Amino acid sequence: MRAFYSYMHPLVIALGAGLFASASAAAADWPMFRGNVSNTGVAATADPVELNEETRFLWRFNTGGTVESSPAIADGVLYQGTFNRALFAIDAKSGRELWRFRVGGLLRASPAVVDGLVYFGADDNRFYAVDAKTGTQRWAVELGPGGEQSSPAVVDGTVYFGAFDNNVYALDAKTGAEKWKFATGAGILSSPVVSGGLVFIGSIDGRLYALDTATGARRWSQRTGGPVFSSPAVANGEVYVGSDDGHLYAFAADDGELRWRFLAGREIFSSPTVSDGIVYVGSHTGFLYAIDTSNGEQVWQTSLRGAVFGSPAVVKNRIYIGSSDGNFYALDRATGAPRAVVPIGDNVWTSPTVTEIGVYFGAHTGFIYGLTGK
């Protein structure tokens, strides 16, 4: 362990009225949960917003319901579900509502936006595809009981996701026709990763599964010591995932061999973020951890004073993460030291999305927020 930081830091930002940031370049997309089908959580843009003591609201949008879904952004539009039983399309620069699509249940999972369609599931036991520009439904698929809280990955014309009916699904992205489904031993909240011809996904049955993308056949599975709510991330031939047994695991992506495991001490619901040889993950301990991918040893830890459900986003010099203590944090990537602490007032369980224009997330306040540091 090279460094430790406690919560206390002077840069607690009291944010004023919404101020709009200017941007000369179009913002890079963040089209699905964790930014890409590998779930690495790293901003794709070359010039991401870097929050600091000048942090301010870009805008705030009241959805009328708790927000646990994480935002997806494509072509300057933010898409996010809420407990108000609606998917919202919002202009990412101004915060203006473009449309909303009503469903029959809560929206907990995050949407994916690919080739002009928005894909998402709901607690009404359905999975939807709607037109990204108009919000018009293209198709919907009935699932088994329990709803859908797994954020989809869309790759090469196929939509992959899990559901509370215990199944992992692969659907045709254009029509919704089922290509295959695979039954696990319990419901699924984990979101899939697609890499190297495999779909990696966790289940409440305590296992991480590696399934063939074309057929759904199991290539391998590994048991952890508790339910797996965390979504895996894949980088450099390894797959990383947290478990309710309090460990973060690293497995070989090709055969599932255990490389190492790191003990946080309490449940890891947060999904890991991987960049430049470091994996970042939160825990119910209230800490965010930075762990060396080569050996599973801790680099630093920072207290966020509340259970961490969301997943961190990494930009050049910052890590963005929310906490159950009612704050949103911008941390120094190298040390974990807080560079900005933004009071929100309720649980921030969503995973942030980052572009050249803003940093976006939702909270139990019922609001979706856009922050900027420029």
N, C-alpha and C positions, 0 to 999 in steps of 0.2 A: 504494500500500500504506500503510495507516494504522497498523498495529500488527503486532508479531511477538512470540510467546511461545515460549520453549523449554520442555522437559518439566518441569524441576525446580520443585517447588512443595511447600510444607510440608503441605498437606492430604492426606496419604496415610492412608486410613482403614483401620484394623485392625478388621475386623468381628467381633463376638462371636456368641453363640448367637441363634437366631431369636427375634424379638420381633414381636408382631402389632400392626399399626396399627389404630386405630379410624377408622371413616368413617361420618359421619351420612347421606351421600348415596350413592346407587348409583353405581358407577363407569361412566363413559362407555365405550362399545364401541370397540374397535380391531379390526374384523372381518376385515381382510385385510392383506397385505403393504403396508407403508408407510402403513397406516391408512385408505386410501380408494382409489377407482378412478383418481384423478389421481396417486397415488404421491407426494404432497407431503411425507409424513412429519411432519406437524404434529398434535400432540395435540388431539383434538376437545373434550376436557373443559375446562370453565371454571376448574377448580381442580386442575391436575395436580400430582403430587408434584414438589417441587423439592429435589433432593439438595444437601447441603452438609456441613459438618463433623459434623453429627449423623446422617449416613447409617448405616443398619444393615440387616441382613438381615431381611426380612419372613419369608422361608422359603427353603429349598434343597431341591430334589427330585432324587434320583439316578435317572436314566433307564437307566443301564447301558450307554450308548453315546454316542459323540460327538454333539454337538448343533450343527448348522449351520443348521437351519431356524429361522425367526423366529416368535415367538408371535402368535397371534390371540386376541382376547378378545371374548366376547359373553355378555351376561347373567350376568356374574360368573364365567364359566368360561374358563380358558386352554386353548388347543389348540396342540399343538406336536409335530412329528415328530422322530425321532432315528435314529441309525445302528443302534439296537437293533431296527430293522425294526418299529416300532410308532408309531402316533399316540396321544398321551396327552391325556386330558381331566383337568384339574386345577382344583380350587377356587382361584380367584385370591386369595382372602383368607387361606386357611389353608394352602395347598400340599398339600391332601389329594387323592390320586388318586380320580377318579370312575369312569373306565374306560380301557381301552386297546384299540386295534384293530390287530391284527397284519397285516402285509403280507409279500410275498416278496422285498423289496429295501430298500435304504437309503432313508430319507426325508430329502431335502436341501431341497426346496422348502417354502415356507411355506403353511399352509392358509388358506382363506377360509371364513367362516361367514356364511351368509345364509339367512333364512327357515327356520331350524331344521335346516339341512343343513351339513355340513362337507365342503368340496371340497379334494382334494389329489392329487398324483401321486407315484409312487415309482419306484425303479430296477428294479422288476419289470415295467416296460413297461406299466403300467396307470394309469388315472386313476380316482379313487374319489369317491363321494358316500356319506356315512354320516350317520345320525341324530345330531344334536348332543346329545341327552339320553341316549341309550342306547348309542351306538357301533355300532348295527346297520347293516349295509351296505344301502343303497338301490339303488345300481347301480354298475357298474364297466365301463370301456371299455378295450379292448385298443389299445395304441399300437404304433408301429413300434419297431425295436431301438434301444437306447441309453438308455432310461429317460426320466424326466421330472423336470426340476429348475427349471422355470419356475413361479413362484407365480401362481395364477389370479386373475383379476378377474371378478367376477360382477355383471352389470348387466342389468336388465329381462328376467330370465328366461334369460339366456345366460351361459355360462361360457367365458371366453377364456383360453388359455394356449399356451405353446410347448413343444416336445419335441425330444429329440435325434434324432428321425427327420427333422429339418429342417422340420417343419410347424408352422404356427400353427393352432390348433383353435378352433372355436366350437361348443359343445354346448348342447343344451337342458338347462336346469338341473334340471328335474323328472325327465327320463327318461334323459339321457345321449345322446340321439339326435344325430347329427352334423348341424349346420346348414351348415357349410362348413369347408374347410381350405385353407390357402395354403402353398405350398412355397417356402422360402427356399433359399439355396445351401449351408447348413451347419446344424449343430445349434444349438439355442436354449437358453440359460440365462436370458436376459433375461426379465423379467416384464412383462406388458402393462399399458398405460395406456389407459383408455377416456375419450374426451372429444370433444365436438362431432361425434358420428357417426363417429369414427375410432378405430381401435385402433392404438396406437403400440407397437412392439416391436423390439428389436435382435436380431441374429443373429451367430454366429461368422463368417459370411461377410463381416463388416465393415460391414454396412449397418444403418441405422435405417429401418424400414418404417412407412408409414401406410396402413392398410387400412380399407375400408368396413365398418362394424359389421354391416350387414345382409347383405352379399354376399361379403365377403372380397376384393373387387377392390382391386388396388393403386391408391391415389390418388397416392402419390409415395414415393420412397425416396432416401436420401442415403448416400453411401459415406464412411466414415471411413478412417483409415490403419491400422486393425488390427481384430481381432475385437471385437465388442461383447458383453461379459458384463453390463455395467451395465444396470439397468432405468431407463427414462426417467421423467421427471416432467413434468407439464404445469401451467403457471400463466400467466395473463394473456396467452394467445394464443401462448405459446412452449413448445417442448418441449426439455428439457435431458437430455443423456445423456453418459456417459463412454465412452472407448474404450481399448483396449490400446495405442493409439499415444501415450498419455500426455496426451490432450487432453479437456477437457470442452467439449461443443458446445451451442450454442443455435440452434435452427432455428425458423422460423415454422411454427406448427402447421397452418395452412391449406394452404400450398404447399411447405413444406420449404426455403424460402430460408435460407441461412446468415446468422445475425445476428452471431455472434462465436464464437471458440473460445479457450479458456484452456489454456495449457501448464503441466501439473503436472510433467512430466519423466519420469514412469514410468506404468505401467498404472493405469487407473482401473476397478477392479472394483466399487467402492462405487457405490451409487445416489444421485443427488442429492436433497437436501431443499430445498424452496423456501418462503420465508416473508418477507413484508414487503420485497420487493425484493432479497433476498439468497439466493443458492444456496450450500448447504453440501455439500461432497463430500470424501471421503478418497481416498488414493492409496497405491500401493506405495512411494512415497517415505517413508511414515511420517508424513505431515502430514495434518491436516484443514484445508481451505481454506474461506474465506468470500469469495464473489465477487459483485460488483455485477451484478444481472441486466440493467441498462440498457446496460452497455458491456463486460462481461466482465473488468473490472479487479479485482485482488485487494484485499480490504478488510483481512483478516488471515490468518495461518496459524499453526497450533500443532503442535508436534512431539508425536506419540504413540509415538515410539520403535520402531514396528514397522509392517509393512504393514497398511493398513486395508482389510479386505474388506467389513465391514458398512456399513450406511447410518445416518447420524445421525437422531435424533429431536429435534424442536424443541418446547419448551414456552415459557412466558412469558419467563423469564430464563435458561434453560439449554439446552444442547445435550448429548445423551447419545450416547456412541459407545464401542465396544469396539475393542481393538487386538490385534495379534499379539504385543505385548510382555507379554501376560498380565494386563492391567489393564482395568478399565472406568472411563470418565471422565465427569464432569459438568463442562462448560465454561461459562464466562460467555458468554452469547450475543453481547454487544456487543463483547467484546475477544478471546475465545478463551482467556482465562486459566483454568487448572484451578481448580475450586472443590471438587472431591472426586476422589480417585484411589483406586479400590477394587481391591485385589489379588485376582485370581481364580486365577492359577497356570497358565493355559494360554490358547491362542488364544481370543479372543472375536470370532467372525466373524458372529454373528447380529446382526440389527438390532433395537434395543430397542423395546418397546411400553410406552406410558405411560397410566395412568389416574389417578383420584383416590386410589386405594389404594396403587399401587406402580409401580415401573419394573421390567420383566421382560425377560430375555434368557437365552440358553443359551451354553454354551462347550464346548471340546474336553475339558474335565474330565468330561463326561457329565452334568453337572448343569444344571437349569433354576433360575434365581435370581429371587427377588423382593426388591427393595430398597425402603426407605422412608426419607423424611427427616422424617416427622412424628412 
